[in-house]
Amino acid sequence: MSQKILPIGKVAKIIGVSIQTLRRWDSMGKLKSFRPAAGSHRYYREEDIEKFMNLDVASIAEKWVKNEHSANPEADFHCPTRDIFEGRLTKIEKDLVGINMRINLISLLVAITGEIGNNSFDHNLGAWPDIAGIFFGYDLEKKVIVMADRGQGVLKTLKRVKPDLKNDKEALKTAFTEIITARAPEERGNGLKFVKNIVTENPLTLFFQSGNAKLTLRQNEQNFKIQKTPYGFHGCLAIINF
């Protein structure tokens, strides 16, 4: 029985990237197409697309943020400036409405996504260690939103107002549990407490890592454990499941 093949336009919609990106991936060998005849259009085998989709958006973001060598993420995921991020935030809100989610949950989901993403810009403006901007991707079928930045991270941000912080675990605990009253940098922590309250009061899950410390927040779980990871990176990674 012959394999099912898909035209490039349909594949672009399935994966959620542009046709131009698919062509670039093809030339890079990242996702190969084929032409049934010389001069014909590009097609993809359905089984190849299914294998590629198993490399979900969270895996792509994690690989990017933890890579020792800096490189811009794919254009479809890269928000180099705040205005581009906010434009895509508006788009995800429309897309969420399209899958018939409750309006109040959509509003909360967009709010915490905006809070996390805007924090990256607020606290790294003019001080990005290498790549400016954030990785922002989502998969509505898998119900996941992913953001990552190669910024300074929570510890370096909070040490500006709490110089006694010793490590990433302490910084993450402070960010999600303590009220800090001062100016710009520490508001990152206050913003994350807002995120924590939304997540723990609704059917949402948040994985968050900065440096070598990580945590997971879930509905109805006010107490959470911060774990040290065997690896670290500068910046933050946030994965929201809904």
Backbone as JSON, one array per atom type, in Angstrom:
{
  "sequence": "MSQKILPIGKVAKIIGVSIQTLRRWDSMGKLKSFRPAAGSHRYYREEDIEKFMNLDVASIAEKWVKNEHSANPEADFHCPTRDIFEGRLTKIEKDLVGINMRINLISLLVAITGEIGNNSFDHNLGAWPDIAGIFFGYDLEKKVIVMADRGQGVLKTLKRVKPDLKNDKEALKTAFTEIITARAPEERGNGLKFVKNIVTENPLTLFFQSGNAKLTLRQNEQNFKIQKTPYGFHGCLAIINF",
  "N": [[0.86, -1.19, 0.0], [0.57, 2.22, -0.8], [2.36, 5.0, 0.6], [0.97, 7.73, 2.45], [1.08, 11.0, 1.22], [1.85, 14.48, 1.73], [1.13, 17.84, 0.77], [3.26, 20.78, 0.77], [2.02, 23.11, 1.77], [-0.05, 22.15, 3.41], [1.42, 20.78, 5.33], [2.77, 22.89, 6.52], [0.66, 24.13, 7.89], [-0.06, 22.1, 9.67], [2.21, 21.79, 11.31], [2.59, 24.38, 12.13], [4.25, 26.39, 11.18], [5.83, 28.62, 8.79], [5.73, 28.34, 5.16], [8.13, 29.15, 4.08], [9.88, 28.62, 6.18], [9.76, 25.82, 6.24], [10.95, 25.24, 3.78], [13.52, 26.16, 4.31], [14.24, 24.43, 6.4], [14.26, 22.09, 4.94], [16.45, 22.47, 3.2], [18.43, 22.5, 5.1], [18.37, 19.95, 5.99], [16.83, 19.3, 8.12], [14.1, 18.67, 8.07], [13.17, 16.73, 5.66], [11.89, 17.0, 2.35], [10.35, 15.67, -0.66], [10.32, 15.32, -4.23], [8.0, 14.09, -6.44], [8.4, 14.02, -9.17], [10.69, 15.41, -11.54], [10.95, 18.87, -11.23], [8.48, 19.1, -10.05], [6.15, 19.93, -7.35], [7.04, 20.28, -3.81], [6.69, 17.57, -1.56], [5.69, 15.77, 1.41], [6.23, 12.87, 3.39], [3.72, 11.36, 5.31], [4.38, 9.84, 7.58], [6.9, 10.81, 8.19], [6.32, 13.38, 9.03], [4.83, 12.85, 11.31], [6.8, 11.7, 12.95], [8.49, 13.89, 13.21], [6.82, 15.66, 14.58], [6.78, 14.53, 17.05], [8.98, 15.54, 18.22], [8.41, 17.77, 20.17], [7.25, 21.19, 20.78], [8.18, 22.01, 23.26], [10.5, 20.5, 23.62], [12.08, 21.54, 21.58], [12.4, 24.19, 22.44], [13.73, 23.78, 24.88], [16.12, 22.61, 24.05], [17.2, 24.75, 22.65], [17.5, 26.82, 24.62], [19.29, 25.69, 26.36], [21.54, 25.23, 24.93], [25.02, 25.43, 24.49], [26.12, 26.98, 22.54], [25.25, 29.99, 21.16], [22.45, 30.88, 19.18], [20.01, 32.24, 17.02], [16.61, 31.3, 17.52], [14.27, 29.5, 15.38], [12.52, 31.62, 13.12], [9.74, 31.54, 13.37], [9.35, 31.0, 16.02], [10.73, 32.93, 17.38], [10.74, 35.87, 19.23], [12.08, 38.72, 18.98], [11.67, 41.26, 19.97], [9.59, 43.16, 22.26], [7.17, 44.09, 21.12], [6.68, 42.32, 19.03], [6.31, 39.96, 20.46], [3.97, 40.65, 21.92], [2.19, 40.93, 19.82], [2.0, 38.29, 18.93], [0.97, 37.19, 21.18], [-1.59, 38.19, 21.16], [-2.5, 36.77, 18.96], [-2.44, 34.1, 19.89], [-4.46, 34.21, 21.75], [-6.73, 34.53, 20.15], [-6.58, 32.11, 18.79], [-7.01, 30.32, 20.89], [-9.64, 30.87, 21.57], [-10.77, 29.79, 19.35], [-10.69, 27.05, 19.83], [-12.65, 26.57, 21.56], [-12.32, 27.01, 24.37], [-13.05, 27.87, 27.81], [-13.96, 31.24, 28.33], [-13.11, 32.71, 30.57], [-10.95, 31.18, 31.46], [-9.27, 31.34, 29.29], [-8.58, 34.06, 29.39], [-7.12, 34.13, 31.79], [-5.03, 32.4, 31.17], [-3.78, 33.72, 29.05], [-3.01, 35.96, 30.45], [-1.05, 35.02, 32.33], [0.8, 34.02, 30.57], [1.53, 36.35, 29.24], [2.62, 37.73, 31.4], [4.91, 36.2, 32.11], [6.36, 36.25, 29.69], [6.71, 39.05, 29.22], [8.22, 39.7, 31.46], [10.72, 38.74, 30.76], [11.59, 40.62, 28.89], [11.45, 42.95, 30.44], [13.47, 42.66, 32.36], [15.83, 42.19, 31.11], [16.46, 44.1, 29.33], [18.63, 45.7, 27.23], [20.66, 44.22, 28.29], [21.05, 41.63, 27.46], [22.69, 38.51, 27.55], [23.47, 37.04, 25.24], [21.56, 36.16, 22.94], [18.99, 38.27, 22.03], [15.63, 38.73, 23.14], [12.81, 36.39, 23.16], [11.99, 32.85, 23.06], [8.98, 31.69, 21.85], [6.42, 29.56, 21.71], [3.66, 27.37, 20.85], [1.35, 24.63, 21.15], [-1.69, 23.76, 20.28], [-3.09, 21.38, 20.08], [-1.72, 19.64, 21.76], [-2.01, 21.12, 23.98], [-0.19, 23.05, 25.16], [2.0, 25.68, 26.12], [4.97, 27.37, 25.51], [7.76, 29.14, 26.7], [10.95, 30.7, 26.55], [14.05, 32.15, 27.54], [17.33, 33.45, 26.91], [18.42, 34.97, 28.93], [19.49, 36.87, 31.84], [18.56, 35.49, 34.05], [16.72, 34.44, 37.05], [18.13, 34.54, 39.51], [20.31, 36.39, 39.17], [18.82, 38.64, 38.56], [17.28, 39.1, 40.94], [19.26, 39.38, 42.85], [20.06, 41.96, 42.72], [18.51, 43.39, 44.45], [18.37, 41.74, 46.6], [21.04, 40.91, 47.73], [22.01, 38.88, 49.32], [21.17, 36.44, 48.43], [22.04, 33.13, 47.64], [22.03, 31.08, 45.71], [20.49, 29.48, 42.78], [18.23, 28.02, 43.62], [17.4, 29.28, 46.0], [16.8, 31.77, 44.93], [14.66, 31.17, 43.19], [12.75, 30.26, 45.01], [12.32, 32.62, 46.46], [11.31, 34.24, 44.42], [8.82, 33.05, 43.86], [7.48, 33.04, 46.28], [7.92, 35.18, 48.12], [7.02, 38.51, 49.01], [8.28, 41.31, 47.59], [9.18, 44.59, 48.0], [10.06, 47.09, 46.11], [11.83, 48.59, 43.39], [11.88, 48.19, 39.76], [13.59, 45.59, 39.05], [12.99, 43.5, 41.01], [10.29, 43.2, 40.73], [9.9, 41.22, 39.01], [9.81, 38.89, 40.57], [7.44, 39.41, 42.07], [5.62, 39.31, 39.99], [5.8, 36.61, 39.3], [4.67, 35.46, 41.53], [2.04, 36.2, 41.17], [1.54, 34.66, 38.89], [1.84, 32.1, 40.04], [-0.38, 32.03, 41.8], [-2.53, 32.09, 39.99], [-2.13, 29.7, 38.54], [-2.29, 27.68, 40.56], [-4.91, 27.88, 41.31], [-6.46, 27.07, 39.23], [-7.21, 24.8, 36.44], [-4.41, 24.18, 35.52], [-0.92, 23.71, 34.73], [2.41, 24.47, 35.58], [5.73, 24.32, 34.58], [8.84, 25.47, 35.58], [12.06, 26.69, 35.07], [15.15, 28.09, 36.07], [18.5, 28.86, 35.72], [20.09, 26.38, 37.58], [17.89, 25.4, 38.92], [14.6, 24.14, 39.44], [10.99, 23.93, 39.27], [7.61, 22.69, 39.7], [4.32, 23.7, 39.32], [0.96, 23.05, 40.3], [-2.64, 22.74, 40.03], [-4.43, 23.38, 43.03], [-2.26, 22.87, 44.67], [-0.52, 24.32, 46.9], [1.87, 24.1, 48.21], [5.11, 23.51, 47.08], [7.95, 21.87, 45.63], [11.29, 22.79, 45.19], [13.76, 21.85, 43.03], [17.19, 20.94, 42.55], [18.94, 20.85, 39.53], [21.08, 18.73, 37.51], [22.31, 20.19, 35.62], [22.72, 23.48, 34.29], [21.7, 26.73, 33.07], [21.92, 30.01, 31.63], [19.26, 32.21, 32.01], [15.72, 31.54, 31.46], [13.17, 28.98, 31.47], [9.9, 28.2, 30.66], [7.05, 26.19, 30.86], [3.78, 25.77, 30.12], [0.98, 23.87, 30.76], [-2.33, 23.19, 29.76]],
  "CA": [[0.0, 0.0, 0.0], [1.39, 3.42, -0.93], [2.37, 5.89, 1.75], [0.26, 8.98, 2.27], [1.97, 12.16, 1.1], [1.19, 15.75, 2.04], [1.75, 19.01, 0.13], [3.98, 21.64, 1.7], [1.1, 24.04, 2.43], [-0.76, 21.45, 4.49], [2.4, 20.49, 6.37], [3.01, 24.16, 7.23], [-0.45, 24.33, 8.81], [-0.02, 21.06, 10.71], [3.31, 22.05, 12.25], [2.44, 25.74, 12.65], [5.33, 27.27, 10.73], [5.61, 29.12, 7.44], [6.29, 27.56, 4.05], [9.53, 29.54, 3.95], [10.63, 27.88, 7.19], [9.86, 24.43, 5.79], [11.96, 25.19, 2.72], [14.82, 26.31, 4.95], [14.51, 23.18, 7.09], [14.57, 21.1, 3.91], [17.83, 22.7, 2.74], [19.31, 22.18, 6.22], [18.25, 18.54, 6.31], [16.09, 19.16, 9.38], [12.87, 17.97, 7.71], [13.35, 16.59, 4.22], [10.76, 16.78, 1.45], [10.76, 15.0, -1.9], [9.56, 15.71, -5.42], [7.66, 12.87, -7.18], [8.95, 14.11, -10.52], [11.54, 16.58, -11.72], [10.22, 20.12, -11.44], [7.18, 19.1, -9.37], [6.12, 20.58, -6.04], [7.56, 19.52, -2.68], [5.75, 16.79, -0.77], [6.25, 15.14, 2.61], [5.58, 11.62, 3.8], [2.99, 11.57, 6.55], [5.09, 9.24, 8.71], [8.01, 11.71, 8.54], [5.74, 14.5, 9.77], [4.47, 12.34, 12.64], [8.05, 11.57, 13.72], [8.97, 15.24, 13.52], [5.93, 16.27, 15.57], [7.11, 13.99, 18.37], [9.93, 16.5, 18.78], [7.44, 18.83, 20.42], [7.75, 22.56, 20.93], [8.93, 22.11, 24.52], [11.84, 19.95, 23.39], [12.8, 22.49, 20.74], [12.76, 25.33, 23.29], [14.72, 23.34, 25.87], [17.39, 22.43, 23.35], [17.72, 26.08, 22.31], [17.9, 27.61, 25.79], [20.39, 25.01, 27.05], [22.67, 25.07, 24.02], [26.19, 26.23, 24.84], [26.4, 27.88, 21.43], [24.08, 30.85, 20.95], [21.94, 31.03, 17.82], [18.61, 32.63, 17.03], [15.66, 30.23, 17.22], [13.55, 29.68, 14.12], [11.76, 32.88, 13.11], [8.36, 31.31, 13.81], [9.34, 30.92, 17.47], [11.55, 33.99, 17.96], [10.19, 37.21, 19.45], [13.25, 39.5, 19.36], [11.26, 42.49, 20.65], [8.34, 43.05, 23.01], [5.99, 44.3, 20.27], [6.43, 41.08, 18.3], [5.73, 39.04, 21.44], [2.59, 41.04, 22.23], [1.39, 40.62, 18.65], [1.76, 36.85, 18.92], [0.11, 36.92, 22.33], [-2.95, 38.45, 20.66], [-2.86, 35.67, 18.07], [-2.75, 32.88, 20.64], [-5.77, 34.41, 22.38], [-7.73, 34.22, 19.12], [-6.52, 30.67, 18.53], [-7.63, 29.62, 22.03], [-11.09, 31.04, 21.4], [-11.15, 28.89, 18.28], [-10.81, 25.65, 20.28], [-13.79, 26.53, 22.49], [-11.99, 27.05, 25.79], [-13.83, 28.84, 28.58], [-13.43, 32.59, 28.16], [-12.37, 33.15, 31.77], [-9.68, 30.46, 31.51], [-8.43, 31.94, 28.23], [-8.07, 35.33, 29.91], [-6.09, 33.85, 32.79], [-3.9, 31.78, 30.48], [-3.09, 34.79, 28.32], [-2.42, 36.86, 31.46], [0.2, 34.49, 32.88], [1.75, 33.95, 29.46], [2.03, 37.71, 29.06], [3.45, 38.08, 32.56], [6.21, 35.52, 32.0], [7.07, 36.76, 28.52], [7.1, 40.44, 29.42], [9.31, 39.72, 32.44], [12.0, 38.55, 30.06], [11.99, 41.9, 28.3], [11.61, 43.95, 31.5], [14.66, 42.49, 33.19], [17.03, 41.96, 30.3], [16.57, 45.18, 28.36], [19.98, 46.24, 27.12], [21.63, 43.4, 29.03], [20.97, 40.22, 27.05], [24.03, 37.93, 27.45], [23.78, 36.73, 23.84], [20.43, 36.32, 22.03], [17.93, 39.14, 22.54], [14.27, 38.28, 22.91], [12.39, 35.11, 23.74], [11.37, 31.76, 22.32], [7.56, 31.61, 22.21], [5.72, 28.62, 20.85], [2.55, 26.66, 21.49], [0.72, 23.54, 20.41], [-3.05, 23.71, 20.81], [-3.52, 19.98, 20.18], [-1.11, 19.1, 22.98], [-2.37, 22.06, 25.03], [1.04, 23.48, 25.82], [2.6, 26.96, 25.75], [6.37, 27.33, 25.94], [8.58, 30.35, 26.57], [12.32, 30.56, 27.06], [14.95, 33.25, 27.2], [18.74, 33.27, 27.25], [18.72, 36.2, 29.67], [20.35, 36.8, 33.03], [18.01, 34.54, 35.01], [16.08, 34.97, 38.24], [19.11, 34.83, 40.57], [21.02, 37.65, 38.91], [17.83, 39.71, 38.64], [16.89, 39.38, 42.32], [20.43, 39.76, 43.66], [20.19, 43.42, 42.7], [17.83, 43.92, 45.64], [18.61, 40.79, 47.69], [22.39, 40.42, 47.46], [22.35, 37.72, 50.15], [20.77, 35.2, 47.77], [23.24, 32.34, 47.4], [21.98, 30.18, 44.56], [19.27, 29.52, 41.98], [17.11, 27.5, 44.4], [16.95, 30.36, 46.88], [16.21, 32.83, 44.1], [13.37, 30.72, 42.7], [11.83, 30.27, 46.15], [11.99, 34.03, 46.71], [10.49, 34.75, 43.32], [7.47, 32.5, 43.87], [6.84, 33.04, 47.6], [8.12, 36.37, 48.93], [6.64, 39.83, 48.51], [9.42, 42.23, 47.63], [8.71, 45.94, 47.68], [11.1, 48.01, 45.64], [11.57, 48.97, 42.02], [11.81, 47.3, 38.6], [14.05, 44.21, 38.92], [12.34, 42.52, 41.87], [8.91, 42.98, 40.34], [9.85, 39.92, 38.36], [9.33, 37.96, 41.58], [6.03, 39.66, 42.35], [4.88, 38.81, 38.84], [5.75, 35.16, 39.37], [3.69, 35.1, 42.57], [0.75, 36.31, 40.47], [1.45, 33.46, 38.05], [1.61, 30.96, 40.94], [-1.76, 32.06, 42.28], [-3.43, 31.72, 38.88], [-1.94, 28.28, 38.21], [-2.75, 26.79, 41.64], [-6.36, 28.02, 41.48], [-7.11, 26.71, 37.98], [-6.71, 23.54, 35.86], [-3.19, 24.5, 34.78], [0.35, 23.24, 35.29], [3.56, 25.26, 35.13], [7.1, 23.93, 34.86], [9.68, 26.67, 35.46], [13.46, 26.49, 35.43], [16.1, 29.18, 35.87], [19.78, 28.36, 36.2], [20.03, 24.94, 37.84], [16.78, 25.14, 39.83], [13.34, 23.97, 38.73], [9.81, 23.61, 40.07], [6.37, 22.45, 38.97], [3.12, 24.14, 40.03], [-0.27, 22.42, 39.83], [-3.87, 23.19, 40.68], [-4.68, 22.96, 44.41], [-1.01, 22.53, 45.36], [0.14, 25.55, 47.34], [3.24, 23.75, 48.56], [5.84, 22.94, 45.95], [9.35, 21.56, 45.91], [12.26, 23.29, 44.22], [14.82, 20.85, 42.88], [18.41, 21.31, 41.84], [19.19, 20.0, 38.37], [22.51, 18.48, 37.3], [22.79, 21.11, 34.59], [22.16, 24.82, 34.42], [21.82, 27.62, 31.91], [21.52, 31.37, 31.96], [17.94, 32.47, 31.45], [14.55, 30.87, 32.04], [12.34, 28.13, 30.64], [8.57, 28.05, 31.25], [6.16, 25.34, 30.09], [2.43, 25.81, 30.69], [0.02, 22.9, 30.23], [-3.7, 23.63, 30.08]],
  "C": [[0.89, 1.24, 0.0], [1.27, 4.29, 0.31], [1.59, 7.16, 1.43], [1.26, 10.13, 2.21], [1.17, 13.45, 1.25], [1.89, 16.89, 1.32], [2.34, 19.95, 1.17], [3.06, 22.61, 2.44], [0.37, 23.4, 3.59], [0.18, 21.14, 5.64], [2.69, 21.74, 7.2], [1.91, 24.41, 8.26], [-0.42, 23.32, 9.96], [1.02, 21.39, 11.77], [3.2, 23.43, 12.87], [3.6, 26.65, 12.33], [5.02, 27.71, 9.3], [6.2, 28.18, 6.39], [7.77, 27.87, 3.87], [10.41, 28.79, 4.96], [10.8, 26.43, 6.78], [10.9, 24.29, 4.69], [13.37, 25.3, 3.3], [15.21, 25.02, 5.68], [14.9, 22.08, 6.1], [16.03, 21.23, 3.46], [18.85, 22.36, 3.82], [19.32, 20.68, 6.55], [17.47, 18.27, 7.58], [14.78, 18.41, 9.17], [12.83, 17.89, 6.19], [12.02, 16.36, 3.5], [11.25, 15.95, 0.26], [9.87, 15.5, -3.02], [9.29, 14.44, -6.23], [8.23, 12.84, -8.59], [9.78, 15.38, -10.62], [10.69, 17.81, -12.0], [8.87, 20.17, -10.75], [7.28, 19.77, -8.01], [6.7, 19.66, -4.96], [6.42, 18.79, -1.97], [6.48, 16.17, 0.42], [5.5, 13.85, 2.88], [4.94, 11.82, 5.17], [3.74, 10.99, 7.75], [6.28, 10.1, 9.14], [7.51, 12.89, 9.37], [5.38, 14.06, 11.18], [5.71, 12.19, 13.52], [8.56, 12.94, 14.14], [8.14, 15.87, 14.62], [6.19, 15.72, 16.97], [8.2, 14.81, 19.04], [9.12, 17.77, 19.06], [8.1, 20.17, 20.7], [8.54, 22.73, 22.21], [10.35, 21.59, 24.36], [12.7, 20.9, 22.57], [13.28, 23.67, 21.58], [13.86, 24.96, 24.28], [16.09, 23.18, 25.23], [18.02, 23.78, 23.05], [18.26, 26.8, 23.54], [19.1, 27.0, 26.49], [21.64, 24.83, 26.18], [23.83, 25.98, 24.41], [26.51, 27.27, 23.77], [25.14, 28.69, 21.12], [23.74, 30.94, 19.47], [20.47, 31.41, 17.92], [17.73, 31.4, 16.81], [15.0, 30.48, 15.88], [12.64, 30.91, 14.23], [10.34, 32.71, 13.62], [8.24, 31.26, 15.33], [10.02, 32.11, 18.14], [10.78, 35.3, 18.05], [11.36, 38.09, 19.91], [12.91, 40.78, 20.12], [9.9, 42.28, 21.32], [7.11, 43.19, 22.1], [5.66, 43.05, 19.46], [5.8, 40.05, 19.24], [4.27, 39.37, 21.71], [1.67, 40.79, 21.05], [1.04, 39.14, 18.6], [0.9, 36.42, 20.11], [-1.36, 37.16, 21.95], [-3.41, 37.31, 19.77], [-3.22, 34.41, 18.85], [-4.1, 33.0, 21.34], [-6.88, 34.08, 21.39], [-7.76, 32.73, 18.83], [-7.18, 29.87, 19.65], [-9.15, 29.73, 21.98], [-11.59, 30.04, 20.36], [-11.27, 27.44, 18.69], [-11.83, 25.52, 21.41], [-13.39, 26.36, 23.95], [-12.9, 28.04, 26.5], [-13.16, 30.2, 28.52], [-12.62, 33.02, 29.37], [-11.02, 32.45, 31.89], [-8.72, 30.98, 30.44], [-7.79, 33.22, 28.74], [-6.94, 35.11, 30.91], [-4.84, 33.27, 32.15], [-3.09, 32.82, 29.73], [-2.39, 35.73, 29.3], [-1.1, 36.31, 31.99], [1.25, 34.32, 31.79], [2.37, 35.32, 29.22], [2.95, 38.13, 30.18], [4.85, 37.48, 32.44], [7.02, 36.09, 30.84], [7.56, 38.18, 28.7], [8.2, 40.59, 30.46], [10.67, 39.59, 31.77], [12.5, 39.85, 29.47], [12.27, 42.94, 29.38], [12.98, 43.87, 32.16], [15.93, 42.15, 32.43], [17.27, 43.07, 29.29], [17.98, 45.78, 28.37], [21.04, 45.4, 27.8], [21.52, 41.91, 28.67], [22.39, 39.65, 26.93], [24.43, 37.55, 26.03], [22.6, 37.0, 22.91], [19.34, 37.18, 22.67], [16.56, 38.55, 22.22], [13.99, 36.9, 23.48], [11.94, 34.1, 22.68], [9.93, 31.69, 22.8], [6.87, 30.69, 21.22], [4.58, 27.95, 21.6], [1.99, 25.61, 20.56], [-0.67, 23.35, 21.01], [-3.56, 22.28, 20.93], [-2.97, 19.35, 21.45], [-1.38, 19.97, 24.19], [-1.15, 22.48, 25.85], [1.51, 24.81, 25.24], [4.01, 26.97, 26.32], [7.05, 28.67, 25.7], [9.95, 30.08, 27.15], [13.09, 31.81, 26.7], [16.36, 32.9, 27.63], [19.22, 34.54, 27.96], [19.58, 35.94, 30.89], [19.85, 35.8, 34.08], [17.5, 35.2, 36.27], [17.1, 35.36, 39.31], [19.79, 36.17, 40.35], [20.07, 38.84, 39.0], [17.55, 40.1, 40.09], [18.06, 39.79, 43.21], [20.65, 41.27, 43.65], [19.55, 44.04, 43.93], [17.94, 42.99, 46.84], [19.98, 40.16, 47.49], [22.8, 39.21, 48.28], [21.91, 36.4, 49.53], [22.01, 34.43, 47.32], [23.21, 31.51, 46.12], [20.62, 30.26, 43.86], [18.06, 29.02, 42.74], [16.54, 28.57, 45.32], [16.24, 31.45, 46.08], [14.82, 32.43, 43.61], [12.34, 30.7, 43.82], [11.39, 31.7, 46.47], [11.03, 34.55, 45.67], [9.04, 34.3, 43.41], [6.77, 32.6, 45.22], [6.93, 34.35, 48.37], [7.64, 37.63, 48.23], [7.82, 40.76, 48.68], [8.93, 43.59, 47.2], [9.9, 46.83, 47.37], [10.8, 48.31, 44.18], [11.86, 47.85, 41.02], [12.3, 45.86, 38.76], [13.26, 43.2, 39.73], [10.87, 42.33, 41.54], [8.76, 41.7, 39.52], [9.3, 38.89, 39.34], [7.87, 38.16, 41.9], [5.15, 39.17, 41.22], [4.76, 37.3, 38.87], [4.83, 34.68, 40.49], [2.27, 35.21, 42.02], [0.52, 35.08, 39.61], [1.14, 32.24, 38.91], [0.17, 30.9, 41.41], [-2.75, 31.62, 41.2], [-3.34, 30.22, 38.61], [-2.54, 27.39, 39.29], [-4.26, 26.88, 41.88], [-7.15, 27.59, 40.25], [-6.51, 25.43, 37.4], [-5.53, 23.78, 34.93], [-1.99, 23.87, 35.47], [1.47, 24.11, 34.73], [4.86, 24.59, 35.56], [7.96, 25.16, 34.64], [11.09, 26.33, 35.9], [14.26, 27.75, 35.15], [17.43, 28.74, 36.47], [19.72, 26.86, 36.39], [18.95, 24.59, 38.87], [15.47, 25.07, 39.04], [12.22, 23.66, 39.71], [8.64, 23.32, 39.14], [5.21, 22.86, 39.85], [1.9, 23.46, 39.42], [-1.47, 22.97, 40.59], [-3.99, 22.56, 42.07], [-3.42, 22.52, 45.17], [-0.26, 23.8, 45.71], [1.6, 25.29, 47.71], [3.92, 23.08, 47.37], [7.3, 22.76, 46.34], [10.23, 22.11, 44.79], [13.42, 22.31, 44.2], [16.03, 21.44, 42.17], [18.63, 20.33, 40.7], [20.69, 19.78, 38.2], [23.13, 19.4, 36.26], [22.14, 22.47, 34.81], [22.34, 25.61, 33.14], [21.46, 29.02, 32.36], [20.19, 31.66, 31.26], [16.85, 31.68, 32.14], [13.85, 30.02, 30.99], [11.01, 27.92, 31.35], [7.7, 27.22, 30.31], [4.81, 25.3, 30.8], [1.58, 24.75, 29.99], [-1.38, 23.29, 30.68], [-4.73, 22.63, 29.6]]
}
